[in-house]
Amino acid sequence: MAAVPGARSRRTTGGDWTRSTGLVRTGGVAAVLAGLVMGVHEWWDDRVPGIQEGVVPSALHSTWVGLMFVGFLGLSALQWRAFGRFGRLASRSAVVGSGSLFVLALNETWGFVRSDEVPHGDPPVPVSVFIFAVFGCYVAGLLLFPLATIWAGVLPRAAGVFLAVSVLLKIFASGVLPGTLALMGAAFATMGLTALRADLSPSTAPAEPSGVSSPPATA
C-alpha cells in the first residue's frame, strides 16, 4: 500500500526529535507549574498592600522563575525546527534571561534566609549593571518568545497571543490592573498545556528544514 506523500511520523523526523520528547514533556509540566506558582505569588502579595519582601515572596519568585526556565527549554525544543533566525534568537533570549534571573532570585532568597531581614544598601555598580542586563534579556525573551511561537505555527497561535498580551499587561499595566502576574501565569500554563498536547499527539511533528524534501512514497 502506497504511503501518503508528505506524511511524516516521529520515526522519520530524525533522532533529535525523539531525544527531545522528554525535554518537551518536562518543559510542558514545568510551564504549567510555573503558572500555578505565579498565581500563588499574586495571591500572597495581595494579602498585604505595599511592596512585599521576605523569604516567602522571594522563594515563590525563585520557584516560578526556575520553572519558567525549564518551561522555555521544553517549549523551545518542541518548536526549534520550525523556528527561523528570529525564533531562535527569541528562544535564546528567553532561556538565558530566565535562567540568569533564576540564579539572581535564588541568591536573593538565600540572602533572606541567612539574614532573616530585608537586605540594606545598594549593590556595587558592576553588579547593578549585570542585574539590569539580565533583566533586560529576560524581558526581551518574554516579549519575543510568544511572537516567535505565533510565527512558527507549531502551537496554537491563540496561546502565543495570550502570552504576548499578558506579558504586555504585566510590564505596562501592573500598577493599574490587578492580577497581571496571575494572568501571565495562566498564559504560560496554557502554553505548557498546548505543548504537552502537541507532543502527545501521534500526528505531531516539527516542520522540516527548508530545502529538505520528504522521502518518496514507497509501494
N, C-alpha and C positions, 0 to 999 in steps of 0.2 A: 504494500500500500504506500502510495507516494506521500511524502511529508508535505505539509502546507508550507509554501515558500515564505521565507521571512520569519517563520515561527522560531522562538528561542526558548530554551529551558535553562535551569540553573547549571546543568551539566555542561552545556555548550557555551556558557558565558565566560568561562575561564576559572582557574583555581583561585584567583584573587577574590572573586565574589564569594566562592564557597567558604574561604577562610574568614571573610568579613562578616558573615551572618551572625556569629557570636557577638561581635562588637556592635553590630546594628541592634540586636535584641537587648544587649546590656545598656546601650545608649538610650533606646526607647524607654526602658524601665526607669533609667536614671532621670530622663526628662519628665516622666510622669511624677516621680517622687520629688523632683525639684519644684514642680508646680505646686504640689501639696505643701511642701515646707514654706514656699513663698506665701501661701495663704495663711499658714500658721503665724509666720513672721508679721504679716499685716495685722492679723488679729491681736497679736501680742503688743505691737506698737500702738494700736488703737485703744488699748486698755487704759493707758495713762497719757494725757496730752503732753506735747512737747517732744524734744529730741530724746530718743531712747538710747542709753549707753549702758553697758554692763555685760556680764558673762552670757546671760541668756540671749539677748538680741544679737550679740556678736557671734555666738555659737550657731544660732539659726541662720545668720547671714553666711557664715563659713560653710554650713552644710549645703544650702541650696546653690551657692556658687560652685562648690565642688561637684555636686550632682549635675549642674548645668554644663560644666566642663566635660564630664563623661557623656552627657547627652549630646553635646556638639560633636564629639568624636564619632558617636554612632550615627547621627544624622548625616555627617559628612561622608562616612563610609558608604552609606546607602546611596547617596547622590553623586559620589565622586566622579564616576564615569560619565555622568550627564552634565557635570559642571564644566563650563568653559573656563577661560582665564579669569574672568570676573568672579565666577563662583568659587574657584579655588582660592583666590585672594580673600574673598569674604569668609570662607571656611577657616583659613589660617588665622585671620584676624580674630574670629570668634573663639577658636581653640586656644590660641596664645593669650588673648586678652582674659578669658575666663580662667585659664589655668594660672596665669600670673596673679590675677586678683584673688584666686583661692589661696595662694601662698601668703599674700599680704593679709587676707582676712583671718587665716589660721594663726598667723603671728600675732595679730591684734587680739584674738580670742585668748591665746596663751598668755599675753600680757595682762589681760583682765583676770585670768585665773591666778596668776602669780601675785599680782598686786592687790586684787580684790577691791580695786577702786579705779576711778577714771584716770588714765594717764595724763600727766600735765606736761606742758611745754611742746613747742613745735619741733618736728624732726629737722635734722640738718638739711641744707639746701640740696645736696646731691640726692638724698633720699626723697625729698619732696618732688624733685624733677622726675625721679624714677616712678613715683606713685602717680603723678599726672600722666606720664607716658603709658603706664599700664592701664589707667582708667580710660585714656583716650582710645587705646587699642580695643578695650572691652566694649566701649560704646560704639565704635566703628563696626565691630563684629556684630553687635546686636542689631544695628541698623541695616547692615549689608546682607547678613545671612538670610533673613526672610525674603529679600529681593532676589537673591540667588536661587532660593528654593522655588519661588514663583517662576523664574525664568527656566529652571531645569525641567519642571513639569513631572518629576518623579512622584512627588507627594501632591495631594490636592492643593490647588492654588489658594483655596479659601483658608487653609491652615497658615500659609505664608502671609496672606493679607491680615489675618487675625493677629499674628505675632508682630507684624510691622506696625499695625495701628496701636497695639497695646504698648509697644516699646516707645513710640512717639508720645503717647499719653503719659507714660511713666516719666519720660525725660522732661517734657514741657508743661505738663498739667498736674503733676503730683501735688502741688501746693493748692490746687483749686478743686480737683476732683478726688473724692475718697476712693480707696480700694484699687489704686492703679497697680500696686505691686501684686495684689491677688489676681488682677486681670491679666497681667503679664504671665503670672504663674499658670493661669488657666490656658493661655495661648500656648505656652511652652509644653504643658502637659498634653494638649491637643496634638501638637506636633509629634510628641513621642508616641501617642496612641496611633496616629496615622502611619508612623514609621513601622511600628510593630505589625499593624495590619498589612502594610505593603510587604514586609519581609516574610510574613507567614503565608502570604498568598502564593500558590503554586505558579501562577502566571506572571508573577513579578520578576522582572529582570532589568538591570540597568541598561541605559542606552549604549549602543555600540559606538566606539570612537569613530569620528568622521574618516572616511576613506577606507574603512574596513567593511567589506560586504559579507553577507551571510553565506555559509556554505551552500552549495547547490543541493536541491532536493534529490533524494535517492529513492529508488523504487523499492 
